[in-house]
Amino acid sequence: MHSFRKFLLLLIFIPVSCHYSYGQETDSLQIFRGIICDKKDTPLPYSHIINLNSGRGSTSSINGMFVIQVNKSDSLLFRNISCQDLIICPYNFSNGDTFHLEFKLYSINEVKIFEWGSSYEDFKAKILSMPVTESLGQKLGLPQQKGNVLPNYKNVDVLKNPIFAITNPIDFLYFNLNKKQQSIQKVIELQNNEELLDRFESVYNRRSIGSLTGLSGEPLDTFLIFLNLNFKCDFRCSEIQIVSEIFKQWAFYKLTKDIELK
């Protein structure tokens, strides 16, 4: 009976002591740096580094380097689509250490190679000219119902809206299940994304960032690496959001540099 009481006291004490320890460690926020490579020491760019405690993340640069904020109690998850996941406790390692990920194998049942041409227009023309597989109804010679051409067929939200399915069931099935229409929608989506990417790159480029921060040469290169690792906007953001995020990261970068100098 005495042993059972000691066991209950131990169960109560463990959560309390862990909570106290975590509260103490939240004030020890530090910058953790490292390099992600494969087993042959080849850098793995664009790998994801996720802080499992805070939920914050970062991405490795083209040279495999990364920077992320951590506490003593944090755990980091390294993830790359080509490799196996790796979880580490950063305080067991030194700043600048190299972390090696192991490649994982994917089984592929079938591989098909198509000739798409060398430009976006070639790809678009090839997609639109692809033959549609004959349905069972067509093979049996049954009468076919074809959807009407809608003036706003480029609006994916309209085509997938449940109300559209109720008011125009034939058109809804045609535009969402017909392979040719699905291909056309993919081409339109790629084209829209291409326009957004052009707008994003017109703001998020070396010359614009140098103009906004006043940096040039090697200091600009160093900041660009930091910015690429911590930037939270993508091509869907507005120009104002992109510029605001650059200024925000620039202020944080200067603060980080001041801390390192001290």
N, C-alpha and C positions, 0 to 999 in steps of 0.2 A: 504493500500500500504506500509505504514511504517512497519507493522508487517511482511509482506512478505519479505522485505529487511532484517530484523533481522533474519528471518528463513534461508535465503540464506547464510548470513554470518556465522550462526551457522553450516550449512552443510559444509562450506569450512573450518572452524576452527577445527572441530572434527578430520578429517583425518590427518591434520598437527600436532595437539597436540598428537595424538596417535603415529604417526611416531617418533616424538621427544622423547616421553616417552620410546618407544621401543629401540631407539638408546642409551638412557641413561642406560637402564637396561642390555644391552648385556655385559657390563663390570662387572656385578655382578654374574659371574658364580660361583656356589657353589655345593658341594656334598650333595645330599639328600638321606637319608636312611629311611627304613621303613620295615614293616612286612605285608605280605598279608595272611589273614586267611578267613575262612568261618564264618558264624554266630555263630558257636560253638567254635570259637577260635582255630580251627584246621588249622595248616599251610597249604598253598596251594603252593606246589613246582612247579617250571618250568612254572610259570605264566609270561606273557609278560608285561613289563612296557615300554610304548612308549611315548617319548616327541613329542607332536603334533606340536610344533613349529620348532624344529631342525630336526625331523625325526629320531633321535637316539633312541636306545632301549636298554633294559636290560632284564634279566630273574631272577626270584626269585630262591633262593637256596632250598635245600631239607627242610630247616627249615622255608621257606617262606620269608627269608630276601632278600633285594635288595639294590643296590646302583646305583645312576644315577646322572649325572650332569644337573643342571637346572639354569635358569635365573628367575628373578622376574615375568616376563610376561608369563612364560611357563605354559602349561597345560599338565598333565600326564594322559594317558589312561591305565587302568589296564584291562588286558584281559586274561581269562582262558577259555578253551574249555567247561568246565563244568559249568561256571558261567556267570552271566550277566555282561556286560561291566560297568566300573566305571571311570568317568573323574573327576579329582580334580585339584585344583591350589595348588602347593606344599607350597607356602608361607602362606597359611591359616593353615598349620599344622607344628608340631615340628618334628625335626629329631628323628627317632625311633618310631613314631606313628604306630599304627596298623590299617590297612584298611580292612574292611570286605566286601567280595563279596557274592552275593546271588546266590544260585544254580538255574539253569534253566532246565526245563524239555523238553526232546525231545520225539516226538511221533514216534514209530517204528511200521511199518505195520506188519512185519514178522521177526521172529528170527529163524535161523537155526543153529543147533549145530552139528559140525563134530568132529570125533575122528582123530586127526592128529598124534598121537604118541608123544614121548617124546624127539625126536632129530630132527635135520635138515634133516638127511637122511630119516627118517620116513615121514616127511612132503613132501620131494621131491618125494619119491616113491608114496605117496598117490595122489599127484597132477597129476603125469604122468599116473597113473592107472585109473583116473576118466573117465567114459564113455562119449563119445561125443554124444550130442543130435542129433537124426536123423533128417535130413533136409527134407523139403517138397519134393524136387527132389528125395531123396532116398526112401521116402514113396511111391512115384508114379512110382518108378522103372526106372527113367530117367538115361541116361548115365552120369557118374560123371567125372569131370576133376580135377585131383589132381596136386598140385604143385610139382616141382622137388626139390630134396634135394640140397640146396645150400651149398658150402663149407664155406661161411661166414655168415651163418644164425644166428650166435650169435651176429652179429653187428646190433643193433637196428636201427642205423642211415641209414644203407644200406636198410633195409627192409621197412623203412618209407619214403625213398627218392622218390619224385615225378618222377624223371627220371627212377627209377626202375619200377614205375607203368606204364610208357609209353613203356619201352623196354620189360618188362615181366608182362603184366597185370594179367595173370592167377596166377602166382607165388605171385604177390603183394597181390591179394585178398585172396589167400590161407593163406599166412603167417600173414596177418593182421586181417582177419575176422574169421579164423578157431579157435574155442575155445581151442582145444588142443594145437595148436601152441602158442596161447596167454598165456596159462598156462606155457608152456615150457620157453617162454621169461621171464615171471615173476620169475621163478625159477633161470634162468641165472642171472637176474638183482640182485636178493637177494644174490646169490653166489658172484657176483662181489662186491657188497656192503660189504659183510662179509669180503672179503680180504682187502678192503680199511679201514674198521673199525679196523681190526687187526693191520694194519700199523699205523693208527692214535693213537691207544692205546699204541703202543710200544714207542711212543714219548711223548704223553700227559698222563703221569701217575705220581704218587706221587714221586717215586724215581728219575725219570728223572728231574722233575721240581725242586726237592730239590738239585740235583746236579748242575743244571744250575744257581740257585739263591743262593746256599750256606745256605739255610734255613733248619730247622728241628724242630720237635716238634710242640708246639702251634703256633709259628710264621709262620711255613709252613702251618698249617691248616687255619690260618687267611688269608694268601695270596691266598690259593687255593679257598676259598669262593669268594674273590674278582675276581680271575681269571675266575672262572666259570660264574660269572655274566657279565663279560666284554669281554670274549674271542670271537673273530670274525671268527675264522677258524672252519671248520668242517672236516669230514672224507674225503672230496674230495680234500682238500688242500695237497700240497706236504710237505715232511718233513722239507724242508728249510722254507717254509711259516709258518709252525706250530711253529718251534723254534724261528723264527723272531717275531712272534706275542707274544710268551711268554716273550721274552726280552723287547718288547715294553710295554706290560702291567706291567712288573716288574719295569721298569723305571717310569711309570706313578704312580704306587702304592707307590714307595718310595717318589715321589714328593708330593703325597696326604698326606702321613704320616708326611712329613716335614711341610706342611701347617697346619695340625692339631696341631702339637707340638707348632707352633708359636702362 
